[in-house]
């Protein structure tokens, strides 16, 4: 695969979206209808907020950015689920282009065919958040801190992960992010200016995204009288109260057993249990990527993944980590680096390419399966 192949990224975006669209067509025609198939799970929460605001305190667990876009679409006659899907499709391309600039062709293509890519095709926040966050990262690496801060502020309107983004950007402002290869031209990223005045100037830009987060917390306080309304909604609606990592592990293990879900999901109980096993796998992947980045002195990247892994480890149990993997762009860069393969001899090089192709086929099969889960309204993390 060429080191610099933007058309391949575009083809991968188109092909992966088309593949998931094919799954959607099959599911929609068989039982559900198109609008219903793209309206499952959190999409319902976003649409409720778009219609009614935060009338239900449980909805305060979701940030207002996506519901505002859905409401705007509804005002011009576009159904809210369709608005969310269109936004996701556009933003998935925007995010992939940012990752292409950060790490090159292979990481961008790997992100587009991630197992949970279905969440970048429907009205979820993953695609728009990644579009804003990845470009914020790219701009910060280029030394354009005010544009980076503006993009981070946009990300902060979408999900609480914006707080983690601000933290990781702060680490980049102080320590940089190690030695990356520029995916487009093979250029080594310029070293960070360690002078106190330069560091202070970079950190000062992050007041902008922090102000967005503060505004949301203040708004919820005005509605509820509580400064912890977001945490209360997470705890009441999804059981995400604070715990130690060991307690979270102990709370997750029962969820990996089919018997735990038998009375709730019946014949689908085994599939739900499997997804919780994959949550544990995703946590392990996050830990490995964090260590990998630390070993390579990529301090900001290690912070970006590590702080999310920590957050999931103290939230009662491991849930929705499978989706959060989409935010971990250092993972896709690491996979690209570790699977580059030998340059010679020719026989070994061809053998390696076949292994990679088999891995891609398996990955695409999992992506299709996950897409079917979501579109069919089954538990999908």
Buried (B, 14 or more C-beta within 10 A) or exposed (E): EEEEBBEBBBEBBEBBBEBBBEBBEBBBEEEBEBEBBBBBBBBEBBBBBBEEEBEEBBBBBBBBBBBBBBBEBBEEEBBBBBBBBBBBBEBBBBBBBBBBBBBBBBBBBBBBBBBBBBBBBBBBBBBBBBBBBBBBBBBBBBEBBEBBBBBBBBBBBBBBBBBBBBBBBBBBBBBBBBEBBBBBEEEEBEEBEEEEEEBEBBBEBBEBBBEBBEEBBEBBEEBBEBEEBBBBBBBBBBEBBEBEBEBBBEBBBEBBBBEBBBEEBEEBBBBBBEBBBBBBEBBEBBBBBBEBBBEBEBBBBBBBBBBBBBBBBBBBBBBBBBBBBBBBBBBBBBBBBEEEEEEEEEEEEEEBEEEBEEEEEEBBEBBBBBBBBBBBBBBBB
